[in-house]
Amino acid sequence: MGMTTEAIPQAAAPIMVVADSSAAAPVLDIVVPVYNEENDIAQCLQRLHEHLRTNVPFSARITVADNASTDSTVAIATGIADELDGIRVAHLDEKGRGRALKAVWSRSDAQIVAYCDVDLSTDLNALMPLIAPLISGHSDLAIGTRLAKDSRVVRGPKREFISRSYNLILRTTMRAKFSDAQCGFKAMRTDIGRQLLPYIEDTGWFFDTELLVIAERIGLRIAEVPVDWVDDPNSTVDIVSTAVEDLKGCARVGYALTSGKLPIADLRTTVGRERAPGPAIAGVPHGMVGQLVRFCVVGVICTIAYAVLYLVLHSFLGAQVSNFVALAVTAVLNTAANRRFSFGVQGREDAVKHQFFGFGVFLFGWAVTALSLFGLDHFAPGAGKHVELLVLVIANLVATATRFVGLRWVFRSHLQRRPATGTAQP
């Protein structure tokens, strides 16, 4: 019997706090990941500190997340932390921007964690719009986007082309809805981060994309803020090699999503917005609206498949046999699709049991449609096959309503038996 290996939550890398002039538990902890940035770190910290002091009306900390610098970056940052309050300097022995962000964000005692690039290419006036929806509870993550129509961006054609192509790949291959994965200006609620970050594997530049893709799949709300952004001509980032690594990351995450390695259904109920208590619509059980929409999508596809099979088989099998065969084939596909897509049940556990239940619903649907054909033949003999098909589709609506109620009950029971870290149920 084959086994599906689920993603194992990974602990953040160890860090060492070199200097700290900040107060405990600020509202905002904005991280600046750095590697050999001795030429830019001083100006970055001074500008950022001044902006927070004059434009942010709540407590904030700047955390320098140094990942294995070999120059004087840490020494310069430490000196500034001695001069200015609200600055923490942390050091990691291993290189990797994603590794640094994960380590600092996972351990932060702030309400909101954010990050910006050391070159401050993004105009800091977008900081308050970035974190406001997180503080209010409206959103779970927030990203700056350079691709919104209201954004103002200055950069070369090569970087523009690569950026837009990469985001197009994300939208087409991974069904991403967010517009800009790689803008170095993002924020997240810390309570969400503590539950989500252990499942992020990338330690480099793909960290942002992996975080956003998983967050979107589990139903978190991502706010997008148009930004003013000016490309740093002195940036040491190798755009081509970074793009290649990003494509490798897309393949890895895509495989994890399709193979069931990532526990998306569990995270959706324990971290995603479906975990919130109470129904979204008065009188409707929580989670039912989304399940019904997905069930309808599967139903439409299966109805089309049923109609095609029925019309193809009718000419040599007749109405009753064609109805039985077409209904049996689409019933198996319907149960399997609803199990995975509509109700989020993955793996092989109870799969046979669910198909047996689906077979029972198939028998009920077949009885309803067979009786409909019998009645049509009795009251309107000689009706064409297209009239027969119309009657069958109407009869199938009755069977479909029964199928939804039955499948929701059996799959909900299955999900309730799965271990989870939260208490909410779908």
N, C-alpha and C positions, 0 to 999 in steps of 0.2 A: 504494500500500500504506500502510495506516495505521500510525502509530508510537505507542508508549506512552512517555511522558516519565517517567523515574524521578526520584524525589526526589534532589536534589543535596545532599550533606552541607554544612552551613553552619557557617562558623567563628564562634566566640564573639566578642562585641563587645569592643573594647579597653578595658582598665581601667587605672587609675592607683592604686598603693598610696600612700596619704597618710601612714599611720602603721602601725608594726608592732612590737609588743612580744612576739611569740610565737616559740616555737622551731620549727625546721624539722621537717617530716615528722611531725606529730602523728598519733595514731590517729584522732581525730575533729576535723572542721572543721565547726562549726555556724554557718550563715550567717543573718544577720538582714537581710533586704532592707528598705530604708527610702526614703521620699520625704517630705521636709518633716515630720520627726518630732522636732523640737526639744523638744517637751514630754514625750516618752516615752523617748527614747533613753538618757538617763542612768540612769533607774531600771531599764530593761531590762538594760543591760550589767552593772550592779551585781548585780542578782538572778541573772542567768545565770552570771556569773563566780563568785559565791558557791556556787551549786548545783554547778557543775562541780568546784570546789575540794573540796567536802565530800562529794559523792555519786558522782563518776565516777572510778573507780580507774585511769585511764590518761590519757596526755597528750591535751590538747584545746585547740583554738583557737576563739575567737569572731571571725568576720569580719563586719564591718558592710559591707553592699553597698549603697552609696548610689547611687541612680539619678536623677541630675540634680536634687537638692534645691536650692532657692533660698533656704532659710533657714539657720539656724546649726547644722543637724544634724551636718555634717561636723566643724565646729569643736568641738562638744561631745564627739563621739565620739573625736576626736583627743586632747582633753584627758584623757579617761578612759583611753585607751591609754597615755598618759604616766604615769598613776598606777598602773595595774594591768597585770600581765603577762598574756600569752596573748591579746592583742586585736590584730586587724589591721583597719585602715580602708581600704576600697577605694572608688574613685569612678568612675562611668560618666557620660559626658556626655549619654547618651540615657536617656529615661524608660522604665520597664517592669520590673515585678517579675520576670517570666520571663527577660527579657534579663539582669538582674543575677544571678539564680541560675545561669543557663547560663554566664555569663562566669566567675564565681568557681568553680563546681563543675568546669568544664572544666580549670582551671589549678591546682586544689588538689593539694598533695603529700601529703594525708592518706589514710589507708586507707578512712575512711568520711566521706562528706559528708552534712550534714543541714541543715535550716532550720527556723526557728520565726518566728512573727510578732512584731513589736516590742511588741505589747500583751500578749504572754505569756498569751493567753486559755487556752491549754492548760496544764494542771498539769505542771510540769517533772518530777514523779515518774514520768512515763511515758517519760522520755528513755532510761533504761537498758533497759527492755523493748523500746524502739524499735530500738536499735542492737545489742542482744545477738544476734539471729538473723543479722545481717550480719557481725559479727565472727566468729561461729562458722562462717560459710559456709553455714548452712542456707538463707538467703534472699538475694535480690539487691536488693530494695527493701523498705522498711517504711513504713507509713503509720499515722498516728493516725486513729481513726474515732470519730465522735460518734454513729453510728447502731447500734453494737453494743448488745446488751441490758445489758451490764455498764457501759456508759458513763454518765456523769453530766453532763448538759448543762443549762445555764441560758441560755435565749435566748427572744426574742419569737416569737409565732405566725407572723408574716410571714416571718421568716428561716427558721424551722423548715419551713414549707410550701414555700418556694422551694428549700431545700436538698434536701428529700426528693423533690420533683418532678424536680429536675435529675438526681439519682442514679437515679431510676426511668427517666428518658429514656435515660441511659447504658446501663442494663441491658437495656432493650427494643430500642433501636435499634442499639447497638454491641456488644451481648452482653458487656458488662463484668461481671466477677465481683466486683470490689472494691466495698466498700460506701460509701465516702465519698471523693469525688475532691478536695474543696476544703478539707478541714481543713488549716490551716497548720502542719503538723507531720509532716515526712517525712524519710526518710534513704535513702541508696543507697550501694552499694559503688562506690568511685571508679573502679576498673578497668572496671566495667560502664558507668558514666556517660561515660567518655571515648569509648566506642564508640557509645553510644546518643544522647547529647545533640546531635551534629551533625545528626540527622534531626528534631529538634524545632524547629518553625518559630515557634510562638507566642511573643511577647515580653511578654505580659501575664498575666492571671489564669488563662487557659485552659492555660498551660504545664503545670500539674500533671496535668490530665486527659489532655492529649496524651501526656505522658510515660508515664502509667500504661496507657493504651490500647495504645500500641505495645509497651510492656514485656510486657503480658499476651499480646498476639498472637504475640510471638516466643518465648514459653515461659519467661519469667523468673518466678521465684517471688516473690510479694508477700506479706509478713507484715502482718497487721493487729493493731493494739494499741488496745483500748478506752481512751478518755481521759476525764478530767474537764475540762470546758470551760465557761467562762463568757463570754458575749457582752460585748464592749466597747461600751458605749452611745455612746462618743465616736468610734467608728470612722468614718473618712472614706470608706469604700468605698461606692460607689453600687451597691446590690444589684441593682436592675432593669437598669441599663446593663451591669453585669457579666454578668448572666444572658443578656442578648441576645447579647453577644460570645461567651459560652460556646456558645450554640446555633449561631452562625455557625462557630465552631471545630469543633463536632461535624459539621456538614455538610462542612467542608473535609476533615477527617480521614477521615470516612466515604467520601467520594469517592476519596481517595487509597488507601484500603484496597481498595475494590471495583474500581478501575481498574488496580491494579497499580503505581501510581506509587511507592508505598513498597516497597522490596525486602525484604518480610517473610520470604520463604523464605531469602534470603541471611543476613539477620540472625538467623534462627532457628538456622541451622547454625553461624554464627560467634560469636554473642553469647548466644543462648538456651541453655537447659540441655541441649538435644540435642547440643551441641558436645562435651560431656564424653566423655573416652575410655572405651572399654569398654562392653559391653552392659549394659542395665538389668537383664536377666534372663539368668542363666547359660545359654549355648548359643544364645541368640537374637541375631541381628545387631542392632547398635544402630540405633534408629529404627523397627524393624520392628513393634513392638507398636503404636505410634501409627498407623502406616500401615495395619495390619491392622484396627484399630478403625474408622478412617475408611472403609476399603474395605468393611467389613461394612455400615456405614450406607448407603453408596451402593448396595451390593448389595441390601439390603432394599427400598429405594425402587424400584430398577429391576425387582426381582422382582414387586413389586406392580403396577407399570406393565405388565410383561409379561403377568401373569395377566389383568388387565383387558382388554388388547388381544386376547389369545387368546380369551377368552370372547365378546367382542363380534364378532370376525371369524369365529368357528367356525361360526356358523349359516349363513353363505352362502359361505364359502371352504373349509370342511373343515379337518380336523386338520392335515395336513402343510403346506398353504399358510399357514394361520393361524399355525402355529408359526414358519415361516420369516419372515413379515412382522413379527410381534411381536418375534422375536429380533433381526432386523436393526435395527429402530427403536431398541430399548432398548440394543443394543450400541453404537451411535453415541453415545447419551447417556451410557452407562456409561463409555466411554473418555474423553470430554470431562470428566465429573465427577471421575473418578479422577485424571486428569492435573492438574487444578487443586486439588481438595480433598484427596485422599488423599496425593498425592506432592509437592504444592506447586510444580508446574511452571507458570510464567506466561509470557505472551507468545506470539508466533506461531511462534517458531523450532521447527522439527521437528514442528509440529502435524499436518501432512499425513502425515508418516512415522508418527507415533504412531497416527493413525486407520487407516492401512494395516495396522499391526500389530494394532490392535483388530479390523480386518476379518478377519485371519487367525485370531484367537482366536474370532471369531464363526463362521467356517466350521467350526472344530473343534467348537464348542458345538452348532452346527446338526447336524453329523454325528452327535454323541452323542445328541441329542434325537430326531432323525429315526429312528435305529436303535432307539431306545427305543419310539417309536410303532409301528414296524414289528414289533418283538417282541411288544408288547402286542396288536396286531391279530392276530398269528399264534397266540399262546397263549391270549388271552382275547377272542375276537371278540365284538363287541356291547357292549363296555365303554362306559360313559357318558363325556361330555366332562369331568366332574369327576374321574373316575378317570384319564383321560388327562392332565389337568392335574397331578395328584399325581405321576404317573410323570415328567412333564416337569420338574417342580420338582426332584425327586431327581436326575434326569440333569443338570440345570443346576448342581447343587452340584459335580459332577465338573468341569464346564467352568469354574465359578467359581474353584476351586482352581488350575486351570491359568492362568486369567486373572490371578490375583494374582501368581503366581510370574513370569509373563511380563512383566506391566506393571511390577512392581518392578524387574526387570532392565533394561528399556528406559528407564524414567524415571531410575533411578539412574545409568545411563550418561550421560544427558543432564545431570544435576546435576553430575556429576564434571567435565564439560567447561566449566562456568560459572566465570568468575573469582571468587575469594573471597579474603578476607583471612585466613581461618583454614585449618586443615588437616583439620578433621573433616568427615566426609561423613554424609549422612542414612542 
